[in-house]
Amino acid sequence: VSDVDKLIDSLLATGFPYTIKTEKINNLSQFGNMSMRAQAIRRPGAAALDLCYVACGRLDGFWEYHLKPWDMAGGALIVSEAGGKTTACDGSDLDIYNQHMLASNGEIHGAMQEVLELD
């Protein structure tokens, strides 16, 4: 994982659900809030790849809503084994059936969680 310790210096990734027009939690407001507080945000399009990028230090953090278990399980293990942190977006223990995930290098995890809780 990377050693970036300030959210303003971080490169993050996220994604959006296919149901973006019908879901109440569609990540648009969270994306806007995070955009104002991070260096940049990417949207590669594959949660498993995003998580591997967090693990190897290419990205500093990742969050997404409405994920499937297969989107999270392997990547969460890889991030944890690399020394990063994975939780649900509200900071509770990660449950792959919860569909919401936050992953980071560990240093910026709390700051990311605070931003996600603004809405």
C-alpha positions as CSV (number, residue, x, y, z in Angstrom):
1,V,0.0,0.0,0.0
2,S,1.0,3.6,-0.4
3,D,2.2,5.8,2.5
4,V,0.1,8.9,1.6
5,D,-1.3,10.2,4.9
6,K,-3.4,13.2,3.9
7,L,-6.7,12.9,1.9
8,I,-5.9,16.0,-0.1
9,D,-2.8,14.3,-1.4
10,S,-4.5,11.0,-2.3
11,L,-5.5,9.4,-5.6
12,L,-8.8,7.5,-5.1
13,A,-11.1,5.4,-7.2
14,T,-14.8,4.6,-7.1
15,G,-17.6,3.3,-9.3
16,F,-21.2,3.8,-9.9
17,P,-24.1,1.2,-9.9
18,Y,-25.9,0.3,-13.1
19,T,-29.0,1.5,-11.2
20,I,-27.6,5.0,-10.8
21,K,-30.9,6.7,-11.9
22,T,-33.1,4.7,-9.5
23,E,-31.0,4.2,-6.4
24,K,-31.2,6.6,-3.5
25,I,-27.6,6.0,-2.7
26,N,-26.0,6.3,-6.1
27,N,-22.6,7.7,-5.1
28,L,-23.0,11.0,-7.0
29,S,-23.1,13.3,-3.9
30,Q,-20.3,11.2,-2.3
31,F,-18.2,11.6,-5.4
32,G,-18.7,15.4,-5.3
33,N,-17.8,15.6,-1.7
34,M,-14.7,13.4,-2.1
35,S,-13.6,15.3,-5.3
36,M,-13.3,18.5,-3.2
37,R,-11.1,16.8,-0.6
38,A,-8.8,14.5,-2.6
39,Q,-6.1,15.1,-5.2
40,A,-8.0,13.2,-7.9
41,I,-10.5,10.4,-8.4
42,R,-10.4,7.7,-11.1
43,R,-13.1,5.4,-12.3
44,P,-11.4,2.4,-13.8
45,G,-14.6,0.3,-13.9
46,A,-13.7,-2.9,-12.1
47,A,-13.8,-3.0,-8.3
48,A,-11.4,-6.0,-8.1
49,L,-8.8,-4.1,-10.1
50,D,-9.3,-1.0,-8.0
51,L,-8.6,-3.0,-4.9
52,C,-5.5,-4.5,-6.3
53,Y,-4.3,-1.0,-7.2
54,V,-4.9,0.0,-3.6
55,A,-2.9,-3.0,-2.4
56,C,0.1,-2.3,-4.6
57,G,0.1,1.5,-4.0
58,R,-1.1,2.8,-7.3
59,L,-4.2,4.1,-5.6
60,D,-4.5,5.3,-2.0
61,G,-8.2,4.5,-1.5
62,F,-11.4,3.1,-3.0
63,W,-15.1,3.2,-2.2
64,E,-18.2,2.0,-3.9
65,Y,-21.9,1.1,-3.3
66,H,-24.0,-1.7,-4.6
67,L,-21.2,-4.2,-5.1
68,K,-21.6,-8.0,-5.4
69,P,-19.7,-10.4,-3.1
70,W,-17.5,-11.4,-6.0
71,D,-16.5,-7.8,-6.6
72,M,-15.2,-7.5,-3.0
73,A,-14.0,-10.8,-1.6
74,G,-10.7,-11.4,-3.3
75,G,-9.7,-7.7,-3.5
76,A,-10.5,-7.2,0.2
77,L,-8.1,-10.0,1.1
78,I,-5.4,-8.7,-1.1
79,V,-5.7,-5.2,0.4
80,S,-5.6,-6.6,3.9
81,E,-2.6,-8.8,3.2
82,A,-0.8,-5.8,1.7
83,G,-1.3,-3.9,5.0
84,G,-4.3,-1.8,4.0
85,K,-7.7,-1.5,5.6
86,T,-11.1,-2.6,4.4
87,T,-14.5,-1.8,6.0
88,A,-18.0,-1.1,5.1
89,C,-18.5,2.6,4.1
90,D,-19.8,3.4,7.6
91,G,-16.6,2.0,9.2
92,S,-18.3,-1.2,10.4
93,D,-16.6,-4.6,9.7
94,L,-16.7,-5.5,6.1
95,D,-19.5,-7.9,5.2
96,I,-19.3,-8.9,1.5
97,Y,-23.1,-9.2,1.5
98,N,-23.5,-5.6,2.7
99,Q,-22.7,-4.3,-0.8
100,H,-20.9,-1.2,0.4
101,M,-17.1,-1.1,0.7
102,L,-14.3,1.3,1.7
103,A,-10.7,0.3,1.2
104,S,-7.5,2.3,1.8
105,N,-3.9,2.3,2.7
106,G,-5.0,2.7,6.3
107,E,-3.6,6.2,6.7
108,I,-6.5,8.0,5.1
109,H,-9.3,5.6,6.0
110,G,-10.9,7.7,8.7
111,A,-10.8,10.8,6.6
112,M,-12.5,9.0,3.7
113,Q,-15.1,7.6,6.0
114,E,-15.9,11.1,7.4
115,V,-16.4,12.4,3.9
116,L,-18.7,9.5,3.0
117,E,-20.8,10.2,6.0
118,L,-21.5,13.8,5.0
119,D,-24.7,12.8,3.2
